[in-house]
């Protein structure tokens, strides 16, 4: 479960205030809003890439700020701009980024790639937009983030 309570981030010319919601296990959620509304800022705070000025995030009961590794191990997400090294193959990317998580298994990653009709030796820069999404799905599912 994802619980977001009162997330606030203030910049010089922008403020994201009091973002609060709850997502139950098994739900799929989209964050929709106009350009500049704060969607990326909110996501960055939810996944731990940006510290909020106020508020908290709990992932499966773990506080993101105090129990960051345990919380991050339980989420997976897909971004429009793929956050991987374009010059690497899919397997090289997994070898580089996978060990950053406490739960990672290369054999599971290869099985997930196969499920999405992707090959470990494909170059990340050669992927179409749909293939990038499938690669990120395989990466997220390898971590068995739903626990």
N, C-alpha and C positions, 0 to 999 in steps of 0.2 A: 504494500500500500504506500502511496505517496501522499504526504500531508505537507502543504505549504501554508504557512501562517504569517500574515502581515509583512511579507517581503517588501522592503523599501530600499531604493538606491537613488541617491541624489547626485546629479552632475551639475555642472555650472548652468547649463541651459535646458536641463531636462530632469524630470523626477518620475520614477516609477514608484507608486505608493500603494501600500497595503494589499498586495497580491495574496489572495487566500483561496485555496481550493483543496479538494481531496479526491484522489483517484483510487478506486478499489481494484484489487487484483483482477486481472483478466479484461479490464477496460482498455479501450483504445481512445486516446485523446489527441486532439489537434489544437494548436494555439493559433488563433486567427486574429488579425488586426491590421490596421493600415500601416504603411511604412512609417517608421519612427515611433511606433506606439510602445515599444519596450519588449517585444517578444523575445528577441535575442538576449537582451539583458536579463530577462526573467529566466530563460533557459540556462544561461551561464551561471546564474546564482543557484539554480536547482541542481545542476550537475557538479557544483563545487569549483567552477572556474572563475568565479567572481564572488567576493565576500559582500553580503548585504550590509547596508547601514543598520537595518532593523529587521526583525523577523527571523523565522527559522524554517528549516526543511527537515522532515523526518521521512526516512525511507525504510519501510518494513520495521518501524519502531526505532531505528538508529538515527540519532541527531547528526546531520551532515557536518556541522562544524566541530563537534566533539568526538564523533566516531566516524570520521570521514572514510576510512578504508572499508569498514564494514558496510557503510551506506552505499558507497560507489560500487561495491561488489554485487549489489542487488539491483542495479539498474542497467538498462541498455537503451541507446537512443540512436537515431539516424539523423544526420544533418544533410542539408542540401549541398553544401560544399564539403566534399569528402576530406576528412582530417587525416589523411594518410600520405605517405611519401610516394609521390607519383612515379619516381624512377625505379621503385622497388616492385618486385612481383607481389602477388597477394600473400604468398607464403612468407616472403621476406618481411612484409609489413606485419604479419601476424607474429613472426619471430621477434620483431623489434617491440611492438606494442603489447602483445599478449602477456609477457611476463610482468608487466606493470600491475596486473591484477593478481590477487591471491588465488583465484580459481582460473586456471588456464590449462588446456590440453591440446596440443597440436593435432593429434589424431581426431579428436572431436571436431576441430576446426576443418580438417580436410573432409570429414563426413558432411559437415554443414555446407561446405562449398559444393560438394557433389550434389546435394539435395537441390541447390539452386543453379545447377548446370554451369558451374564455374570451375576453372582449373587452377590449382595452386601456382602454376608457372605463368599465368597471365600477368601482364604488366598492368599496374594500377592505372597508368595514364591511357591505356588502350580501352578502358571500359566505357561503355555507353552509360547514359544516365540511369537507365533501368538496371544495368549490371552493377553500377556503384551502389544502388540501393540494396540489391541482393547480397553484395559483398558485405555491406555494413550489417545486414540482417544476420548473415552467417557469423560475423565477428561477435555480435551481441549475443547470439544464441549459444556460441561456444562457451561463454562465461557462465552459462546456466544462471542468469541473473534473477530468475523467479524462484526464490527459496523462502 
